[in-house]
Amino acid sequence: MKPYIAILIKPTLECPRSCRHCYHLPEEKGPGTISFGTLEKVFRLASEEYQSVWFIWHGGEPLQMPFAFYRRVFDLQDKYFGKDSHRVGNTIQTNGINVDRRFLRLCEERSINVGISYEGPFNGDLRNMTAETEKSIELMQRQGSKFSVSCTLSAGNADKQREMYRYFRDRKIAPSFSPVVPKGCAASDPSLVPDADVYIKGCIEAFDDWLYDKDAEVPLLPYYLYILNALGKPAFPDCPHTSCMGNWLCVYPDGSMYPCAKGCPRRYSMGNIADIESISDAFCSDGFADILEGTVARREKCSSCEIYRYCAGGCSIDAECENGIEDNGGPSCIIYKAVFLHIKKEVDRILSERPDMSQYNMFVRDAVLGKLINPGIVSF
């Protein structure tokens, strides 16, 4: 059996929100939900071929599906992976509007990770229905529920990352930052896409603030993952920089499959789950061969770069909507290189000088001390 795969499932493309940067255009957000026959086949094939599977429920808005849907989903997972199995895990990425106590109890019972799409004081820059999301977040905090937030940064707030970090730190909520991608709705409104230099400056300000925040109780992503990468311990959740090809699969409501959830072009279609006998069949499709060919061509051009071993050529879909899949050097590349090199410089300095580690936050302390205690665990 293969060791691991992440399967993103879009049970519906419907969403009550009108986010300005959505991967899906308004005309794509029509009715239609995934069938249990489709889900059962996904679960069966994944359980037969992989030792471990992580399911990410995406959309659209996954909580447009009724509560009973998820009850049945997890019962089906039990059927194929075993009850309380460590072979399977779940994350639900939601706008939070439909979160309620019953849903939170289910998440606690099933150890489901919850991610909320929310930018704190800047949420209105890209999203509507902010009050409804904040009401759900308040409920989750009162209930003691574990969750994190995914913050998409636009041209209007890319320079406010330090302020945003402090907002979430004070509320003990773990944030993850990423820029608007010129895809879907944002492709027709380039004013939303942040300037690379402004974004880089905002990243570095937020990272430096978090680095020396001795009282920080939350990690700051993706920068914490960059620290692990710099230490020689690549983190799989940092999918744009750990070579996701062959390890990620996205299933749409109609059963069609793509290599990524970012609204892939149709030419990257990997067929339909109804027509395959194994997950491997999807990775033998013409659509996957197309994206893989372009990815390999780009990586060959990137291979002489000083950080190639840390980024594996970056995200293919980001490259696709910037300079084309075979070429890098677009904003996502420029941003990652500058931010990663800043973080790596700090990590290398700490390893070399071995300063008093009490001046750093606990996440950095633990990561660096682990490397110092056992430097041979992973090394590039």
Salt bridges, closest charged atoms under 4 A:
GLU28 OE1 - HIS24 ND1 3.21
GLU40 OE2 - LYS79 NZ 2.60
GLU48 OE2 - ARG44 NH1 3.57
GLU49 OE2 - LYS2 NZ 2.73
ASP75 OD1 - ARG110 NH2 3.32
ASP78 OD2 - LYS83 NZ 3.94
ASP78 OD1 - ARG110 NH1 2.91
GLU109 OE1 - ARG71 NH1 3.18
GLU119 OE1 - ARG127 NE 2.74
ASP159 OD1 - LYS160 NZ 3.18
ASP170 OD1 - ARG169 NE 3.01
ASP189 OD2 - ARG20 NH2 3.41
GLU205 OE2 - LYS201 NZ 2.57
ASP208 OD1 - HIS342 NE2 2.81
ASP209 OD2 - ARG166 NE 2.77
ASP213 OD2 - ARG169 NH1 3.04
GLU217 OE2 - LYS172 NZ 3.84
ASP238 OD1 - HIS241 ND1 3.18
ASP290 OD2 - ARG267 NE 3.75
ASP318 OD1 - LYS262 NZ 2.86
GLU320 OE2 - ARG267 NH2 2.73
ASP327 OD1 - LYS301 NZ 2.73
GLU346 OE1 - ARG349 NH2 3.08
ASP348 OD2 - LYS344 NZ 2.79
GLU353 OE1 - ARG349 NH1 3.40
